[in-house]
Amino acid sequence: MSNVTAEPHNGADSIRSRLVQQVTSSVRWEESMRHLLAEGFTRFIELGPGTALSGFMKRIEKNAIMFNVADESSLEVTSKSLAPLP
């Protein structure tokens, strides 16, 4: 997802052309998340310490399933949670 356009990238050229804009433009995070929700995504992973984005997402869609990966143990928990059922 492009933070500049709130639309998915469609290849490496698209990503390259947006790099400068990614640094100099406003982040359209909420619009990006709403786009993903409209496409049927229900599970999201927040990488890094803290859960600020998870909190924002819960305000957008309370039924979204949020995971946070901040260290090895949280990565393990998230991996197990996302593993297919036997």
C-alpha positions in Angstrom: 0.0 0.0 0.0 1.2 3.4 -0.8 1.1 5.9 2.0 0.8 8.7 -0.6 -2.1 7.4 -2.7 -3.8 4.9 -0.2 -3.8 2.4 -3.1 -1.8 -0.7 -3.7 1.4 -0.5 -5.6 1.4 -2.4 -8.9 5.1 -3.2 -9.3 8.6 -2.1 -8.6 8.4 0.9 -10.9 5.4 2.2 -8.9 7.3 1.8 -5.7 10.4 3.6 -7.1 8.3 6.5 -8.4 6.7 7.0 -5.1 9.8 6.9 -2.9 10.4 10.7 -2.8 6.7 11.3 -2.2 6.7 8.8 0.6 9.2 10.9 2.4 7.7 14.4 1.6 4.0 13.8 1.6 1.4 13.2 4.3 0.7 9.6 5.3 -2.8 8.4 4.3 -2.8 5.5 6.7 -6.5 5.6 7.6 -7.4 5.6 3.9 -5.0 2.8 3.3 -6.5 0.7 6.1 -10.1 1.4 4.9 -9.0 0.3 1.4 -7.7 -3.0 2.8 -10.8 -3.5 4.8 -13.0 -2.9 1.8 -10.9 -5.6 0.0 -11.8 -8.1 2.7 -8.7 -8.0 4.9 -9.5 -8.7 8.5 -6.1 -9.4 10.2 -3.3 -6.9 10.5 0.2 -7.1 12.1 1.8 -4.0 13.7 5.6 -4.2 13.7 7.6 -2.5 16.3 7.2 -1.5 19.9 3.9 -0.2 21.1 0.3 -0.7 19.8 -0.7 2.8 18.7 -1.6 1.7 15.2 -3.6 -1.2 16.6 -5.6 1.2 18.7 -6.2 3.4 15.6 -7.4 0.4 13.7 -9.8 -0.6 16.4 -11.4 2.9 16.1 -11.8 2.3 12.3 -13.0 -1.3 12.5 -13.7 -2.8 16.0 -13.8 -6.4 14.5 -10.3 -6.2 12.9 -7.9 -8.7 14.4 -4.7 -7.1 15.4 -1.3 -8.6 16.2 1.8 -6.9 17.4 5.3 -8.1 16.8 7.9 -6.3 18.9 10.3 -9.1 19.9 11.0 -12.7 19.4 8.2 -13.9 21.8 5.5 -11.8 20.2 6.7 -13.0 16.8 6.2 -16.6 17.9 2.7 -15.9 19.3 1.7 -14.1 16.1 3.1 -16.9 13.9 1.2 -19.5 15.8 -2.0 -17.4 15.6 -1.7 -17.1 11.9 -0.8 -20.7 11.2 -3.5 -22.7 9.4 -5.5 -25.1 11.5 -4.6 -28.8 11.1 
